[in-house]
Amino acid sequence: MKIALHGSIMVDQVYQVDSFADRRHKTTCATKSYKQVGAMGNTARLLRNRFPQLETACVGSVGQDENGRWIIDTLKESGVITDGIIEIDWAHTSTGTIVVDDDKTSIVDISACRWHPISNPLPEADWHHFMYLDDIHSIEPGYLDNITGIKSADLCKAEPTADDLSRLYGFLPKLDYLIIAHQEADALHGSPLGVPMETKARVLGAMVQGYVIIHDKFNIYASDGDSVVHMTNNPLEGINVLGAGDFFAGSFIGQSLLSPDHGIVERIKCAHSITEGYLSENQPIDSNSG
C-alpha cells in the first residue's frame, strides 16, 4: 500500500533553548541546533520509521538550491519516493527558523516555495494527504476529483482570511478525513467564543465524507456529523513536541491503512500512542550543536 503526501515541504533550522527570552533578558543562548526536513518531511519520517511496510511518496516543490537538494537526498536516504518533488529554478526552498524549549515552539521566520501541482507527476496511492491545505493556493477543489483513494488534509492557519475559508469550504465535501488543531476548528467553524468543541466537531464532521478529528494538548474530538467522541490526552512533559501534529497525522494514516476494521476511537488512540513514543524516542541530538 502507498501513501502520497502533497503540499508544504521545507527545511527547519531549529534552535533549542533552556528558556525563551523575556523582557528582562532580551537574548538567550541556544543549547543545540539542528536541521530537519519539516512539514511533510515530519510525516514522511514517522511513516518510514513506524510503518516501513507502507510506501511513502512526497509531492511538492523545492528550489534549485542547496537546501532543495538536501531535502531530496535526505528523504531518499530514508526510503521516501521523491519523484513527485520538482525543483524550481527561480525559487528558493522554503525555510523556517524555529526556537523551541521543552514544550513550547516559536516560529521566528518562515519563507514559502509555492507548490505548482500541474508540473508534478501525480502518483497513484491508496491514501492522499494534503499538508497545510489552507496554505496551498495553487489548487482548487476540483483537483481532488482526479485523485483516487482516501483523501485527507490538515491545516496550519489559526486566522484564515475570508478567501481562505471560502476555498476550504469547497474542499471539505471531497475529504474523507480532516485533522486539525482546536484553533483551526474555531476559525473554520466561525463561531463565537463559548461554543462547545463538541458542537464545532459535529458541524465540521457533517461537512466531510468521513470524520473531522480535532486535537489539542489535552483533548481529542472526532465526529462524522452524527456522533461525537471525546478522548483525553496526558500531556507530554519535558520533551520537545515540535512536529507533533504532523506526526499524529502520519500515525493515524498508517494505522488506518493497516487496521481498516478498527473503529475511529481505536485508530486515534493507537495513533496518539505511536506519536508519543516517536516524540520520546527521537529527541534532537548534539551532532549539529551550534
Buried (B, 14 or more C-beta within 10 A) or exposed (E): EBBBBBBBBBBBBBBBBEEEEEEEEEEBEBBBBBBBBBBBBBBBBBBBBBBEEBBBBBBBBBBBBEBBBBBBEBBEEBEBBBEBBBBBEEBBBBBBBBBBBBBEBEEEEEBBBBBBBEEBEBBEBBBBBBBBBBBBEEBEBEBBEEBEBBBBBBBBBEEBEEEBBEBBEEBBEBBBBBBBBBBBBBBBBEBEEEEEBBBBBBBBBBBBBBBBBBBBEEEBBBBBBEEBBBEEEEEBEEBBBBBBBBBBBBBBBBBBBBEEEBEBEEBBBBBBEBBBEBBEEBEBEEEEEE
